[in-house]
């Protein structure tokens, strides 16, 4: 495994020398939502448009998949240990992979009046609040919002006016939250209060260059650096948390890179999902692994995903 860069690690550019590997050539239409389950020692991820949840045991290579009646876009472990929290088309729900015959149970549905929307990416903060973004199903109208969902299902709309939402992730000991306005190619930053869950002070943190695609899923490593997937850019980049400077770039053999999360026994493997959505036959011939699940060891560990308090 590559050696970690010298201190101060988060400010020094570095090379990722490990080779990217395809662990599962799943041909997902819209792979997303990677979650490393510490308790189950496996990776869960989704194919949103095919309505699948996938599970991979990296130690054995065992694969398992479940199909749902509606789109499923994100996953979180539950603090209770009773199955998983999942983001369905209309909001958060509970589902247990050990009881696959029992259908998911919605916790809340924050926007029943917006029938053209669906929920997309989501992640829990350290306190167990689930932050979820909704989006226009056609990826064009600014009807999406950012929501904060509590353990009891109480929700609050924290920001709005997005066509496609992704993220969030946190830096600065949870005092800054990053969130992606994907269509506009922007990573936004908010001041964040870890105790109350309130946010404010929205500002631009990073603007993607046109040739880099647009920001999709992202995560934070144990050194506080931010790893961002490039939809249409074929890579994952690592950024300084203070300046947003690019420090490293991991190239993939696919163009639509969608989510990344650290996992494995030592949390030192970066699992990366991808999509084949809207690619024509010529593009698929160039990208036969589009929609696959990939892995690389970038030389740094991540942090365990915070579970949902519900």
N, C-alpha and C positions, 0 to 999 in steps of 0.2 A: 504494500500500500504506500502511496506517496507520503513523504514526510510533510507535516504541517508547516506552513510558512512561519518565518521568524516573527517575533513580537515586534511591533503591534500587529497581530495577525490580520485583523479586519481591515487594515489600511494598505496592506501590501498586495499588489497583483501577483497571481500565481498561476501555474499550469496544472490542469487536471490530466494526469498521464494514464490513468486507468482507462481501459477500453470499455466503451458502452456495449452492453450485451442485451439482446432481446430475450426476455424470459418467457414470453407468451405471445406468439404471433396471432392474436385473437381477432384481428380484422374488425375491431370495434368501430362502429359508425362514429360515436362520440365518446371515447374513453375519457374518464375524469375521476375526480374524487378519491385519490389514493389515501388510504388510512392504514398505518401499521398498528395492529392490535398487540399491545404488550402482553396482555393476559393470554391471548390465543396463539401468539408467536406466528402470526400470519399477516398477509397483506390483503385487505379488501379494496376493491375499486369498482367502478361502475361503467356501463355503457348506457348513457342517458337515453338516447333515442331508440335503442333496441330494448330498453327497459330491463336491463340485467344488472345484478350485483354479482361480481366475481370474487373468488377467494383463492389465493395462492399460498401454499406452504413452501417457502424457498428451500427449506432443509430437505424436503423429499420430492419437490416438484409437483405435488398433488394439486389438482385444480378442481374447483367446484363452482357452479353457477346457478343462480335463481332468476326466474322471470316474474315480472310484476305487471299489474294491469295498467299502470301509468308510469310516466317518466320518473326515474330516481337519479338524483344528481350528486348527493354528498352523504357522508357517513361520519358518525362519531361514536365512540364508546360511551357507555353510561356509567356514572359514578356508582350506581346501584349494582352494576354487573349483570343486569337483566337484559341481555340482548344488546341491540344497537339502536341509536337514534339515526334516522335516515331522513333525507330531504326528498319528499315526493313533489309532484307537480304543484300542489297547492299549499305546501308548507311542511313543517316537521312532523314526524311520526315515529312510533316505536315498532320495532320488528326484531324477532329473535331467530337467528339462523339455526338454532337447535330445535325450533318448532316451526318448520317451514310451512306446515299446513295451516298455521294461524295467520290470517291476513294482517297487514300493518294497521296500527291504530293511530289516527291523527291526534296530535296534541293541540294544534290550533291551525286555522286557515286565515292568515292575515289579510288577504285581498280578494274576497270572493267576487267583487265587482269587476275585477280585471281579468276577464275570461281569456284574453289573448296573451296573458303572461304565464310563465312557469318559474319555479324556483331553480336556482343554479348552484353556485359554489357556496360553501359554508364552513365555518371553523369556530371552535370554542375558545374563549379566553381562559386565563388561568383560574378565574373564579367559577368557571363552568357555565357561563352564559353563552348561548349559541348565536353567532352572528351570521346572518343569511342574506343573500342577495336574490332578488327576483329580476326577471328580464322579459323583454318582448320575445315571444316565440319566433318571430320573424327577424329578430336581431336588428331592427330598424327604428322603432318608435321609442322615445325616452320615457317609457312607462314603468321602468324597473326602480326598485327601492332597496335600501339597506335596512335590515331589521335586526333588532336585538330581542332574543327569546329567552325568557327565564325558565327555571325548573318547573314552575307551575303552569307553563303555557302562556303566561302573560307576555305580550309583545309590545314593542314600540317601534314606530317608523323613525329611523335616525337620519336618513337622508334620502333624496329621491331625484329623479330626472335622468336615469341611466337606460340605455338600450340593452347593454349586456354588462353584467356584474361578475367579478371574480375576486377571490381572496375571501377574507382578509388574512393578514398576519401582523405580528406585533414586534416592535423593537423598543430600545431604551427602557428595559425592565417593565414593559407593558404601558409605558406612558405615551407612546406614539403608535397609532394603528394605521396600517397601510391597506388600501383598498383600490381595486382596479376598475377604472372606467374604460372597459376594453375597446369599444368601438372608436373612441377618441384617442386611443394609444397612450393613456395616462395612468400613472400610479399616483394616487392621491394620498396625502397624509392628514391625519386628524390628531389633535391633542386628545389623550385618552386618560381617564381616571380609573385605575385598576380597582379601586374600592367601590365606586358607585356605578361604573359602566357608562358614565356620560362621556360624550365626545364633542369636540368643537374645533374651531380654528382650521377648517378645511383649507388645504393648499396643495399646489402641485409639487410632488416629490421627484418624479421622473417622467419625461416625455420621450416616448419611443421614436426613433428615426423611422421613416417609411420603409426602408429596406430591412428593418428588423422585425416586421410584423407588428403584432399588438400583444399587450400583456394578458396572460391567462392566469393559471393557478400559480401560487407561490408559497414559500415557507421560509422559516428563519432557522439558522444553524446555531450550534452551541456557543459560537463566538459572536453571535448577534448579527451576522451577515445575512443578507436577503437573497434568496434564489428564486428567479422568476422565469416562468415558461413563456416562450415566444410562439404564439399562434401565427403561422405563416412565415416564421423566421427560422424554424428548424433547429432550435437550440434552447438551452437553459443558461442564464447568466447569473453570476454572483455579484452582489453590490455591497459597497461600504454603507453601513447604516446611517452614518452622519452626512455623507456627501452624495450618496447614490452613485458614486463612481463605479464603473464596471471593473471588477477585479479578475474575473475568470469567465470562460465561455466553454460550455460542453455542447459539441455538435452532435446531432442525431441524424439517422438516415431517413427521417420523415420531416415533413414541413409543418404539420399541425401538432405542436407540442402543447399539452393541455394542463397537466398538473404534476406536482412533484412533492414527495414527502420522504423524510428519512426513516429508515427502519432497519430490521435485522437485529440480531442479538446484542450488538454493540451500537446500534443506531447510526452506523457509519455507511450504510448503503442508501443512495438516493434512488428511489423508485420513481419512474417517469411514465406517465400515460400519454397516449396520442390518439389521433382521430383520422378517419378517411372521409369524413363528411364533405360533400361537394366536389371531391376530386374526380376528374374525368378518367377515361381509360388510359390516356397517355400518361397522366400524372401517376396513376396507380402502377403503371408499368415501370415508372422511375422509382416508385416508393412501394415496393411489394410488402414492406413491413408496416405500412401505415395502419394505425389502429392497434398496434402492438403495445405491450408492456415492456419497459426497458429498465435497466439498472446500471449504475456506475458507482464506484467508490471514490469520491472526490478528495479524500484526505482530511476530512473533518467529520465530526459527529453532529447529529441533530439533537432535537429535544423530543421527548415523548409527547404525543398529541394530548392536549387537555381533554378530559371526558366531559360530557354534558352532565350538569348537576341533576337533571330530571331522571 
